């Protein structure tokens, strides 16, 4: 298969779809890999590294999209990239379509086969290609939140862990999934007062067994969310409904009643955010303030630690990239129901039910599309 790796062009996005190590694995199996020049510069991989791995360097993204059978990226294709997609192409990347109507429309119009990392599943019902970036984002959320609480950022002027004689900041984590677990680990490590809310008692039980009295676990109800958000210094939004828009657990009324200088890190912003006041931001301009509450809503948080993120992502995606390359897209999807769950758009039709419901569009089951791919 002819595989293309364009340079990421989203604001301050330095990650790259394939590392030289993965490229080498592919080329040793007689696949061809095209890499846009300087695609890996942001994470320390030079064009020479890719050449030594067997790749061909291409001068621009247009050359990649014009030739490749499969495009492997990190972030969702930007508008200029979507215009270059072809109907006979496979796109393999994060898409986060539910809140993104323009992208959905463009992918439908392209006719391309679009597989989203974030809805690929495994035999345990987990999301193996979302997990590594959720781990990074969860850990980063506490770093970002601690920064937001500093006075010059508009925060309350609190040190997350406090000091002897001064109580620590109260951190409320919404969701005990991968993001939440990693946020909790960092917050506990820094000495914060941590409360986690989740609707799954088994999740809360596991967290309680692991952390004991170092955290408080609370079953998530609208009443409990209100009570704890209004007392919080820092709220981490780590809720997820796979493929769907994030539920708006934090209302505008909550924001009005929160402590002045409190902060929200909305890790769910890729799926539209879990706060009604959240709007996607960039690493260049990451925060804004609504009713004296600092909001951090960067839609590609792991891009800030691009090398760590790229290596972690490639560890997870490699086997799927190889399967598609070796078998072809259609057969790879036919033989792996978990990869098939990643199919979001194909031949002009929405094949992810959550995306279709979020945008009130017609839905075609992914398996029904296999004959057309």
N, C-alpha and C positions, 0 to 999 in steps of 0.2 A: 504494500500500500504506500501511496505517496502522502506523507503527513506534513502539515504546515504548522509552524509556530511563529505567529506574528508578535511583534513587540507590543506590550500592553500600553494603552494610551489614556486610560482613566487617570484622573488627577492624582498625582503622587502615588501611582501604582508601579512598583518596581519588580514584582514577582514575574516569573516566567513559566510558561506552560510545561516545558520539559527541561530537565537538567541534562548536561552532557553525559552523565552516567546512564540515564535512561535512553538518550539518543543512541549511545553506543550499543546498548542491549538490542535496540530496534534494528540498527544498521547491520549488526552481526547476524541478524535473521533475514537479511536481504530486503528490508524495507528501506525506502528513501525518506529522508527527513530534510525539509527546507526550513531554515531558521532566518528570520529577518535580522539584518545586521544590528548589533548592539542590543538585541532582545534580552540578553542575560547580563548586561553591564551593571544593572542596579543591584545584582546579587553576587557580583564577583565572577561571573562566567563570561570570558571573552569570546570573540568570534573564533579565535584560534583554538580555544577549548572545544568548541562545537565542530570545527573542521577536523581536529584530531579524533573526535568521536565518530566521524564519518558523515557529518551533515554537510549540506550545501548552503552557503550564505547567500541570501537574496537581499537586494538593495532596499526594497520597500514592501509594505503590506500588500499593495496591489499585486505584486508578483507572487506572494504567498497564496492569496485568495484565488488568483487566476489559475493556479496549477494544482493545488492540493486536493486530494480526495477527502481528507479529514483535517479539520482545523482543531488544534488543541490549544486552549487558552486558560486563563485564570478567571478573569472577570467577564461579565456579560459583554457581548459585542456592543460597541458604541455605534451611534447612528451611521457614521461614515463607513464603519466596518460592515454593518448589516446590509448596506447597499451593494456590497461586493459578494455576498453569499450567493451560491448557486443551488439550483434544485437537486443536483446530483451530488451534493456535498453533505458530509456529516460534521456537525459542530458539537464539540465535547468541552464543556466549561460550566462554571456557575452561571445560572440564568436569573433566578429569583424573580420569576415572571408575575406572580400574583398582583403586586402593586404597580407593575410597570406596563401600562397599556401601549405606549408607543413601541416598546421593544416587541411585545407580543404581536402587534399588527405587522411589524416589519418582518418578523420571523415567519409568520403565516404567509406573507406575500412572497418571501424568498423561495418557498417550497422546500427548503433544506430540512434535513433530519437533525433535530436538535435534542441532544441528551444533556440533562442538567445534573451536575455532580450532586446537588443538594437533595435530589429525590431518589438516587440510587440507594437500594436497601441491602441488608444482608439477612441471613437465615434467622437472626435473633430479633429482627424488626428494627435494627439500628440503621443509622445513616453513615456508612463508613467513609464517604468522601467529604461529608460535611464535618465530621468529628474533628479532624486535625485542625481545621480553621476555627472551629468552635472552641477548642482547647486554647488556641492562641488568643482568640478574642476574649474569652472568659478571663484569662490571666491579665491581658492588657486592660480590661475594663476597670480593674482595681487601680492600676497605675494611672490610667486616665482620670478616674474618679478622684483619686488623691490629689492630682494636679488641679482639678476643677474646684476642689474645696479650698485652695489657696486664695488668699484675699484679693490678689491682683487679677485673678481670673473671674472675680465676681462671687467667689465662694464665701463660706462662713469664716474662713481663717482657721480651719481645724487641721491638726495633725491626725491622720487616720488612727494611729495606735495610741494617741495621747502620750503622756509622760507620767512618772510617779506623782501621784497627788492630783492628776487631771484626767478625767474619764476619757476613754477613746470615743471616736465617732461611731454612730450607729449606722450600720450598713444593712440594707434590706435587699435581699436577692429574690427576684420574682422568677421562679422556675428552678428546679433542682436537676435539670438535664446536664449535658456536657458543659455548656456555657456556665451554668450555675455552679456546678461542682468545681470548676477551675477558678471561678471568681471567689468562691468560699475558701478554697485552699490558700489563695493569695491574701485574702482579707484576714483570715485567721492567723496566717504567718506574720502579718503586720500588727497583730494585736487589736484589731477592731472588734466591736460588739456586733456580732453577725446574727441575723435572723433570715431564714429561708422559708418561702411559701411555695407550696406545690399542692396539686390536687391528688397526687398519687401517694397514698400512705406508705406504700412499699419503698418509694424513693426517700421519703422522709425518715423511714425506719433505718434504711441503710446509712443515710447521712448521720443520724443520731448514733448509730453503732460505731461509726468511724470517728466522729468528733466528740461524742459524749457531751459534757456540759460546756464545751468551748463554743457551741452554737445553740441557737434556739430554732426548733422546727415548728412550723405552724401550717395547719391545713388551710388551703387557699379558698376563701370565700370573698364575696364583694365586701362584706363587713370587715373581715380581717385585713384585706388589702388596704382599705381606707384607714383603719386604725394605725397600721404600721407605716404606711407611706407618710402620714402626717407627722409621725415622730422621727422619721429618718433624716439623717444628714446626707446619706448617699443611697440612691436606689439604682440597682443593676437590673435592667430589663432583659431577661434571658429566656423568655417564653418562645415556644416554637410549635406550630402545627405544620407538619411537613408539606411543603409546596403551597400552603395557603397563606393568606394575609394574616399578619400577627393580630391577635385580639387586643383591643384597646382597653387595657386594664387600668391605665392611669388617665383619668379624665381631666378636662380643663378645670373643673371645680377642685379636684385634688391639688393641682398645681397652684391655684390661688390660695389654698390653705396650708401649703407646705411652709417649712421654716424659710425665712429669707436667707439666701445664700446656700441653700441645699442644692444638691446636684443629682442629675439623672444621666446615666450612661445607657443609652438605648441600643443594646447589641442586636435587637430584633429589627433594626432599621432597614436591613436588606429586604425584609418581608413587609415593609411599610411602617414598622415601629409599633411599640406597645403603649405609647403615650399619645394622646390626641394632639398634643402640641409638638410632637417630633416632626422634624423635616430633615431630610438627608443632608449631611455636610461633608466636607472634604478635609484631608489632613492639612491643607493649606489654610483653611478657616474652619476649625473643628467645632467651635462652640457658639451658642447664642443664648440669650437670657429671655425668659418669659416669666412675668410676675415674680421677678427676683430669684428664679430658679435657673441654675446653669444647666443647659442641655448639651450633651456630647453625643452626636448622632452621625459619626463617620461611617459611611457605608462599606468601606473596605479597611477596617481596622487592622487586619493582619498584614496589610501592605506596608505598614510602618516598620515591621520587623521582617523584611522581605526575604532575607536568606533563610532564616529559621522556617518561615511559612512555606517557601518554595520547596525546601527539602522535605518537610512534613507532608505537604500535598502530593508530591511526586511518589513518596512511599506508598500513599494510599491509591493513587490513580494508575500507577504503572501496569498492574495486572489487567485492568480494564482496557487501557490503551492497547496493550499487547493483544488482548482477545479480539478487539475490533480489527486491528491490523492483520492478524493471522487468519481470521475467519470471514472478514467482511462484516459490515454493519448489520445486515439482515440476519445472518446466521448467528452472530454473537448475541443479538437480541432474542432470537428464537430459543437459544439454548440456555439463556440465563434470565430467569424471571426477575431477578433483582436488578440487573442492568436495564431490563425492559421497564421497570418502574421509574427509571431515569428519563425515559422518553417523554418530552413535554410537548413538542411540536413536530409534526411530520407531514410532508406533502400538503401543506396549507391547512392542516387540521390540528386542533388542540387535543392532545392525548393524555393530559394530566387533569384529572377531575377537579382537583383543588383550584387550579388556575382557571379552568372554565367557570367554576362557580364564583370565584372572586370577581371575574370580569363579565359575568352573565353572558357567556358565549356557549355555543354548542360544543359538546364533548364526544369524542370518538375513542373508545377503549384502545389502548396501545396495541394490544394483540391483533385487533381488527385491521390495523394499518400495515402489518408486516408484509402482506401481499403486494403493497404498493411501493415498499422501500426497495 
